[in-house]
Amino acid sequence: MVVIGAGVIGASIAYHLAARGCSRVLVLDCGEQPGQGSTGRATGGFRAQFGSAINVRLSLLSREKLRRVQDELGVDSGYRPCGYLFLARDADQLAALLAAQHVQHAAGLYEARQVDAGAFQQLNPAVNSEGLAGGVFCPTDGFIRPLDLLRGYIDGAKRLGVQFSYAQPCEGFRMDGDRIAAVQTPAGQIAAAWVVNAAGAWAAQVARHAGVRIPITPLRRQVAATHPGDWLPEEMPMTIFVEDGFHLRVRDGRVLLLWPDQPREDDPFDASFDDAWLAPVLSRAHERIPCLADVPIDRARCWAGLYEMSPDKHALLGLAPGVENLYLANGSSGHGVMHAPALGQLLAEMILDGRATTLDAHALRPSRFAEGQPNEGTALL
């Protein structure tokens, strides 16, 4: 078994395969060491407030596993249930959030609730509430530590015999009809009975080596970080303004500011930080969180990374169409770290049992786009 990609999803898959007795697993990664891809650039949010049942259930499974990760892997995942607070500017936005909350309740996320102006000001007193129509909140959403979770899965997989090989990108496949016979790397060909594509933002390039086209595209996301200080409390919930996606959290004493900018048309794989993005994000921060008006940004600690986007913002999980032994674990669309525990377990079940047994993952089948059946859900979540 060869897993391409040693980020948190690839490492989780390798661990779950080995924990089920799959003794010969090799994980390849193009980075020089662990954490050099998207996992190391994640901000560490964790939520179950989604607009589709399958994403809610993935989060609930991951949350259950995160609570056991200390006993299972010997690391602290950093899971802290500080909550996610979504704020609506008008009645339409609030209605969309409440419609998604009905989906969440039906999927088992019973603690998600609506909050009025008085309630969300208690949850985050720093918010300028002028003009806000209300919001939703889930107290069991919160934060995790991406690199600690990655380390846990890598070390756990190694203890079970999994091998990791770095600076070994997938350069192609040797095909035998509709099967991959070997993975081509700079060190030579590696025979493979099964191959897992967990290459993140680069997944479409890997799949193309096998003649498979998958709708995964990279999308740059940037993070502005303040200098450390007691500007806002560490336990403040992730706070999201749904009108434009501006959101913020506190990590290690720094306020992290995030706002989705436009995709790069010239070079979608460019993950460099764009200084021109700072002015509009700071304008939003100062207007909506007035206490940040005089807080300095630490330009050296700002960064950017790449999401792996699918057309419906849901993962592709399962066999690649047209190739008998290529499994896909791609397209989590910004939810990869939080869903990695669940995705690793489910894909291991698909490979070893023929189907996902812990929960019904039919909605994530890679063939859904060709079938004209993408997942639906509010664009706000």
Secondary structure, 3 states (H helix, E strand, C coil): CEEECCCHHHHHHHHHHHHCCCCCCEEECCCCCCCCCHHHHCCCEECCCCCCHHHHHHHHHHHHHHCCHHHHHCCCCCCECCCEEEEECCHHHHHHHHHHHHHHHHCCCCCCEEECHHHHHHHCCCCCCCCCCEEEEECCCEECCHHHHHHHHHHHHHHCCCEEECCCCCCEEEEECCEEEEEEECCEEEECCCEEECCHHHHHHHHHCCCCCCCCEEEEEEEEEECCCCCCCCCCCEEEECCCCCEEEEECCEEEEECCCCCCCCCCCCCCCCHHHHHHHHHHHHHHCHHHCCCCECHHHCEEEEEEECCCCCCEEEECCCCCCEEEEECCCCCHHHHHHHHHHHHHHHHHHCCCCCCCCHHHCHHHCCCCCCCCCCCCC
